[in-house]
């Protein structure tokens, strides 16, 4: 039997190193940083008491035992002296102004109320301290974009006044930005030092302090361009709309736009980041052989402390007929840790094929093709996009067609897209008509339908026979009835009893009948910031995607995600729902914290690194969200209107790299549409590009309760699994009872009407079973590996819950759960699981009593599937049993519940669940 060992200390060390290498120092005047030994430090900002380990939503809901804040890490230092008087002032203010957690899903505020510091308070702190450190915190996330308002993208008046007052009185002031995304920086000229600390997970405070005190020299680089104003980003005017998002900027996203048209609008360029030391980069050799450019770059540490540097390569293509950005990243690499005077030579091999542009109009004479237009291709080398200097030129004598493809995912709505026009002072923004949809997609699809093999009935073949080579997968699948095939394309969840409690879904063996055929249920859990388990099981909270990308260290990210893979093994999770790899099209996207960058090359390389790490130990990640999920507002309804060229060169590119280089085997589509077709049913994307062109062999799943449609001229709905299967999106996520079709999808009806064929259902079943055959779920079924993982150096006993042994209690309408005898002391929780026959709104009645005084307040909060559902506040009852009733909506059949007792003194008897109305998901 295979055995795996997770070294928890190593896990923490790698995460801490990632945080330290991902912190981006964008300003450091007067040698403000690093903090010198014996520094007297005044810490301002309420965020010192609440560090944002991640953004919000499913990607941030990781239960952790403890998150080390920067303040905690600083206080552990014996050579840094915190101003205790100032700390006490904040501590008292925070007691009177507690943290606002918001209410419900996506209800968290972007920021917290800040204390208004007086001149007197700042003056006293300045007299007692050497350096001021100001913490600014922000969050956003799933279903909750940022806005261009104070407290979100902008500083509040109180925050700005705080920075002004402190910088006027302190000679050295450090602003630390604990954010998931870049924010407005108009105030950047005021403090002497600024750090983007991002959101670093549970080790975030330690890694940040390593940089602040100089134990680690900063080497992080920006993965986004920081412009002077949100209005400077060309996507802003088309961001946040309710129905259509016009990608008018086309391929000119981020630095591709600014370096071509608007250099003066940039405060901090893409790839920028300071160090405590200095480096000299020198191109030592360049050559071109058979279309491969070799560039050797020598990096020398010319400063007085050790450090790492990132070398970045950009290409400037000829404008030709297509038009191109003046810079496009083609490669990057990070040095090892270099001592003062030490040097390292980095060798880059860049293929000319990486310089290709996609012609979606036929202007080059080769429509739907990647081409190298004739002209001069210039390669720039540097440490950010702005400082990169010309290192090599290659002359392409004649146009070269590299790959001839076909029209896919073309827009149907006419719009004008951006294109450079030569002006007197450089390139100016011009526009051209975007090529539109011209292919009869339905006819083409019908011609490409798979053949249907005959149903053989039960031949006694189990999936284990396929695993051991005793039977073919086709022979196994031919035994499946139409009902089996309709069932297997439904994922079960959330909180399916067939897999690890509290996880996002089960798929594959989601019915007793499929289990009898030897198909195990595979498990997926939310990520990518760590494993989400709503039962309360503790997991490791990872640094966010933007931070990891800012390290520009693919080897480090790969090592870190090997540890995550081992933790997945420990918790019997087969695929993590991540990496998130959509493009930072606009800084206001709330989910940018999960994603990596405005650049597709960085995005692709980071996704490949995460996959490689997980693949080392036999688990994998699910790439998401495929594709063009670049705003959270109205994400179920938004239609991204985007050209084929922008899709090919920007929004699909990272996914393509993850498939081809990272051997991805699982992908999640989006909630919204691309050019009129909701991606869960987008045949061009899910079959023609992903599988036929890229060679993807794996599963495609919907996002949870996604909508699907067949054509641009029809609305989408959640029951249209026929359109999903036709597109080769294999799994509908999620259904409570897949065997009973509790969501009332149209698979069987469409099969009878010939809208979907048995061959198409067989194709998805093959994809699902092929994935499972290679997954740990199959190993567990066969006893090759039972899911146990030895964990070394793990001290937090709260993580050792017997989550796998928690049983569901099935409740008829009106039944109760006995709570007598449970521990209701302050801060205690009680966890239990229930199954209900019908989803909908329930009256939750809690019976309790107390001998406390009548003015006593004893709150009890009920969490449903890790989301606060209702709070019951009891007063003293003179020992008499009393009841309180609240309402909670259960979206799932299977639910993990947790009672949290904020204050002792209460005895509880039971809690009952009564369906409050006639609504159910079957009717909705």
Buried (B, 14 or more C-beta within 10 A) or exposed (E): EEEBEBBBEBBBBBBBBBBBBBBBBBBBEEEBBBBEEEBBBBBBBBBBBBBBBBBBBBBBBBBBBEBBBBBBBBBEBEEBBBBEEBBEBBEEBBEEEEEEEBEEBBBBBBBBBBBEBEEEBBEBBBEBBBBBBBBBBBBBBBBBBBBBEBBBBBBBEBBBBBBBBBBEBBEBBBBBBBBBBBBBBEBBEBBBBBBBBBBBBBBBBBBBBBBBBBEBBBBBBBBBBBBBEBEBBBBBEBBBBEEBBBBBBBBBBBBBBBBBBBEEBBBBBBBBBBBBBBBEBEBEEBEBEEBEBBBBBBBBBEBEBBBBBBBBBBBBBBBBBBBBBBBBBBBBBBBEBBEBEBBBEBEBEBBBEBBBBBBBBEBBEBBBBBBBBBBEBBBBBBBBBBBBEEBBEBEBEEBBBBEEBBBBBBBBBEBEBBBBBEEEEEBEBBEBEBBBBEEEBEEBBEEEEBEEEEBEEEEEBBBBBBBEEEBEBEBBBBBBEBBBBBBBBBBBBBBBBBBBBBBBBBBBBBBEBBBEBBBBBBBBBBBBBBBBBBBBBBBBBBBBBBBBBBBBBBBBBBBBBBBBBBBBBBBBBBBBBBBBBBBBBBBBBBBBBBBBBBBBBBBBBBBBBBBBBBBBBBBBBBBBBBBBBBBBBBBBBBBBBBBBBBBBBBBBBBBBBBBBBBBBBBBBBBBBBBBBBBBBBBBBBBBBBBBBBBEBBBBBBBBBBBBBBBEBEEEBEBBBBBBBBBBBBBBBBBBBBBBEBBBBBBBBBBBEEEBBBBEBBBBBBBBBBBBBBBBBBBBBBBEEBBBBBEBEEBEEEEBEBEBEEBEBEEBEEEBBBEBEEBEBEEEEBBBBBBBBBBBBBBBBBBBBBBEBEEEBEBEBBBBBBBEBBBBBEBEBBEEEEBBBEBEBEBBBBBBBBBBBBBBBBBBBBBBBBBBBEEBBBBEE
